[in-house]
């Protein structure tokens, strides 16, 4: 029996914590998710994102705080009483049941009449484009088709919320790309609310309305994909969002929102200052490999090319400074190994953070 409402306006995590003995997997999470949103929980392995999802699903109890679906407290309810749909990393399909029976299993367990099950299963199989595969066993399907069966099984019960735990991690690169589009299409066509766990930044950026970056059980930043991509609030968030070049230096000048860093060997980097960057203070400049390129400027970072490879439209390389700092860069043309170059970036493509504040 479902106790939680079949529709809702907000799901709220209020100071949610989850401990495993003395280990704090989640630490006072506060998050509000609105009806119809696609929210990605993003972070490295072990950060607590799957733990958070399992607490929402009811597969794990919270050890502090509460979870509210509008005015209904749901962290005290059993998983089946919450009525949510769940898509697991390993699909969890019944191998002896064909696609139609796998998809209809949840409805059967809820006591839905056979005639209604048939209608709802046919409808959802059409939604996930599997009508022609309805009588096949899971073992006769491709990985992408199996994943769509798992999604169909989750949404056929018409849940108020669909929870997905790294659903594409077992697929190859081509299938992952195809399934990303399918998941977003299904979400939009149903008008459902989705919480999606992933460690893949590209997945989160392409799918989500909002991204929640989690690190060591703490929410580090919540924002739209464009906000997370262009304006990460903290050093660790920038690093996780692809700002792989971490260049330490000292602030020697300021012009509005931009500061100039002395990064050694006569080199300078100009970038947009984040909160807490003080004049004359130690700081760290962060830049994406795509934005750090060879320059003729005398103030560029001097380095020697260690590796370089062709990736279609441009070349990507690794260079090392005299001080041993590794920097990743891109170039429109190939360059010889061992060549001495200088690297620079446009100021609006560089972010500067305080050194002592993650």
Number of C-alpha atoms within 10 A of each C-alpha: 11 15 13 21 15 13 15 17 14 17 22 21 22 16 15 22 24 23 14 9 7 6 8 16 20 27 19 18 20 16 15 12 18 15 16 19 19 23 24 27 26 28 26 16 12 14 20 24 30 20 21 24 20 18 23 27 24 20 13 16 19 21 15 16 16 22 24 17 21 16 14 14 14 21 22 14 15 17 19 16 15 24 21 22 25 23 23 17 16 15 20 12 20 15 12 11 15 18 29 23 21 22 29 23 18 18 21 13 9 12 10 14 10 12 8 11 22 15 10 18 26 18 15 24 23 14 17 18 15 19 16 9 17 18 13 14 19 22 13 12 14 12 18 19 19 21 27 23 28 24 26 28 27 24 25 21 22 19 20 23 26 22 24 23 21 19 24 24 14 15 15 11 11 9 15 18 15 11 19 16 13 17 18 15 15 17 19 14 10 12 14 19 25 26 22 25 26 23 20 16 20 13 19 25 19 13 20 21 17 22 26 23 27 23 22 17 21 19 22 17 16 20 18 15 21 13 14 21 16 15 17 23 19 18 23 15 21 24 16 18 22 16 25 18 22 20 20 19 22 24 24 15 13 17 10 7 10 18 24 22 27 21 21 17 13 11 18 21 26 24 24 23 24 19 12 14 21 17 15 14 15 19 25 22 27 24 28 22 20 18 21 22 20 20 16 10 12 13 18 21 25 21 23 19 21 16 15 19 14 14 9 7 9 13 17 22 20 18 24 19 18 11 9 9 13 19 24 24 25 23 21 12 10 14 18 11 14 13 11 15 18 20 24 24 22 13 16 14 18 23 28 30 25 22 17 12 12 12
